[in-house]
């Protein structure tokens, strides 16, 4: 489950003219919180097919040391040179619970300028911060437009802007899920499963 909420305040001041240039300032701040609760109720398993790479080719018994019959074993299998097969490699998706919370803050300020409808500019700056990465990101928000006929029949635009992907929340949640996965192997149908790779799923953060 995931629950999000956010609150934003934006203020646009009355435009004014200074030195022949019409200006209008705008500023704002915002706060949001993202909360995720993830649960796997019981262990899950994914078994690899028996092969030379995965092991599990050739066995004459499917009886475990405790006397039980291994359901992941088949004595009827034969490829001419190998008799019997069993699963020797698997992924274990362990039972677990993950609770994740992220707080985000942002603030911006910009000024819209207009000089006789010939040149229009927007000069702005935005700051973002989140509690997971604990980084302050500053991004320009700027454009400049030239209208040679003082109307929209022809104009030229340039600018400098930067945007940051805000996906650290999803990546942190996936890293938590990946941490519950491990790989196990066994040497024979009667051997115990042993951890061969505690972190088979790649991390994101």
C-alpha positions in Angstrom: 0.0 0.0 0.0 1.1 3.6 -0.7 -0.2 6.8 0.8 0.8 10.3 -0.5 -0.1 13.8 0.3 1.2 17.2 -0.5 0.6 20.9 0.2 1.7 23.8 -1.9 1.6 27.5 -1.5 2.0 29.9 -4.5 2.0 33.7 -4.4 1.9 35.8 -7.5 2.6 39.5 -6.9 1.0 42.4 -8.8 3.0 43.3 -11.9 4.8 46.6 -11.9 6.9 48.6 -14.3 10.5 49.6 -13.5 12.9 51.3 -16.0 10.4 50.6 -18.8 10.3 46.9 -18.1 7.1 45.2 -16.9 7.8 42.7 -14.1 5.9 40.2 -12.1 7.4 38.1 -9.3 6.1 34.7 -8.4 7.3 32.4 -5.5 6.1 29.3 -3.8 6.9 26.5 -1.4 5.7 22.9 -1.1 5.9 19.9 1.1 4.9 16.3 0.4 5.1 12.9 2.1 5.2 9.5 0.5 4.7 6.4 2.6 4.8 2.7 1.4 4.1 -0.5 3.4 5.1 -3.7 1.6 4.7 -7.2 3.0 5.5 -10.8 1.8 3.5 -13.1 4.0 5.6 -16.3 3.4 8.7 -17.5 1.6 8.4 -18.0 -2.2 10.7 -20.1 -4.4 11.8 -20.1 -8.0 13.6 -23.2 -9.2 15.9 -23.4 -12.2 15.6 -26.3 -14.6 18.3 -29.0 -14.0 21.3 -28.5 -16.4 25.0 -28.6 -16.5 25.1 -24.9 -15.4 22.4 -25.3 -12.7 23.3 -28.8 -11.6 20.7 -31.4 -10.7 21.4 -34.0 -13.4 21.7 -37.6 -12.2 20.4 -39.1 -9.0 19.4 -42.6 -7.8 17.3 -41.4 -4.9 14.6 -38.8 -4.1 14.5 -39.7 -0.4 15.8 -37.0 1.9 17.8 -37.7 5.1 14.6 -37.3 7.2 12.9 -40.0 5.2 10.6 -37.6 3.2 10.3 -37.7 -0.6 11.7 -34.6 -2.3 9.0 -33.1 -4.5 11.7 -31.4 -6.5 13.2 -34.7 -7.7 12.3 -37.1 -10.6 13.8 -40.6 -10.9 11.9 -41.3 -14.2 14.0 -38.7 -16.1 16.5 -40.1 -18.6 18.4 -38.5 -21.4 20.4 -41.7 -22.4 23.5 -41.0 -20.3 21.9 -39.5 -17.2 19.2 -41.1 -15.0 17.1 -39.0 -12.6 17.1 -35.3 -12.0 16.4 -32.9 -9.2 16.4 -29.1 -8.6 19.8 -28.0 -7.4 19.5 -24.2 -7.8 16.7 -21.9 -6.6 15.9 -18.3 -5.7 14.4 -17.8 -2.3 12.0 -14.8 -1.9 11.9 -14.5 1.9 9.1 -13.4 4.1 9.4 -9.8 5.2 8.0 -6.4 5.7 9.2 -3.0 4.5 8.0 0.4 5.7 9.4 3.4 3.9 8.7 7.1 4.3 10.0 10.0 2.2 9.6 13.7 3.0 10.1 16.2 0.1 10.4 20.0 0.3 10.6 22.5 -2.6 10.8 26.2 -3.1 11.0 28.4 -6.2 11.1 32.0 -7.2 10.8 33.6 -10.6 10.4 36.9 -12.3 8.5 37.5 -15.6 9.9 40.4 -17.6 8.5 42.1 -20.6 10.1 45.0 -22.6 7.7 46.6 -25.0 6.5 43.1 -26.2 9.8 42.8 -28.0 11.8 40.8 -25.4 10.1 38.6 -22.8 12.1 36.7 -20.1 11.5 34.4 -17.3 14.3 34.2 -14.7 13.8 31.6 -12.0 15.4 29.1 -9.6 13.9 26.0 -7.9 15.3 24.1 -4.9 14.3 20.5 -4.0 15.2 18.3 -1.1 14.2 14.9 0.0 14.8 12.9 3.2 16.1 9.7 1.5 18.9 11.2 -0.6 19.4 14.1 1.8 20.5 16.2 -1.1 19.7 19.8 -2.1 19.1 20.2 -5.8 19.1 23.6 -7.4 17.7 24.0 -10.9 17.4 27.1 -13.2 14.1 27.9 -14.8 14.8 30.5 -17.4 13.7 31.5 -20.9 14.2 34.5 -23.2 12.0 35.2 -26.2 12.5 37.8 -28.9 9.5 39.1 -30.9 10.8 41.2 -33.9 7.3 42.4 -34.8 6.0 42.7 -31.2 3.4 40.0 -31.8 3.2 36.2 -32.0 3.7 36.1 -35.8 7.4 35.4 -35.3 9.5 34.9 -32.3 12.7 33.2 -31.2 13.1 31.3 -27.9 16.1 30.2 -25.9 16.4 29.0 -22.3 18.3 27.2 -19.6 16.4 24.7 -17.5 17.2 21.6 -15.5 15.0 18.9 -14.1 15.8 16.2 -11.6 14.1 12.8 -11.6 12.3 12.2 -8.3 12.4 8.4 -8.3 14.6 7.7 -5.3 11.5 6.6 -3.4 10.6 3.8 -5.8 14.3 2.7 -6.1 14.7 2.6 -2.3 11.5 0.5 -2.0 12.8 -1.9 -4.7 16.2 -2.2 -3.0 14.4 -3.2 0.2 12.5 -5.9 -1.7 15.7 -7.1 -3.4 17.4 -7.5 -0.1 14.9 -10.2 0.8 16.1 -12.4 -2.2 18.9 -14.9 -2.0 20.2 -17.8 -4.1 20.7 -21.3 -2.8 22.3 -24.4 -4.3 22.7 -28.1 -3.2 25.2 -30.7 -4.3 22.8 -33.6 -4.4 19.2 -34.5 -3.9 19.9 -35.4 -0.3 22.1 -32.4 0.5 20.9 -29.4 2.4 20.3 -26.1 0.6 23.2 -23.7 1.1 23.3 -20.0 0.3 25.4 -19.5 -2.8 24.7 -15.8 -3.4 23.1 -13.6 -0.6 22.5 -10.7 -3.0 21.5 -12.0 -6.5 19.2 -9.0 -7.2 21.1 -5.9 -8.3 20.7 -2.8 -6.2 19.3 0.5 -7.5 20.7 3.1 -5.0 
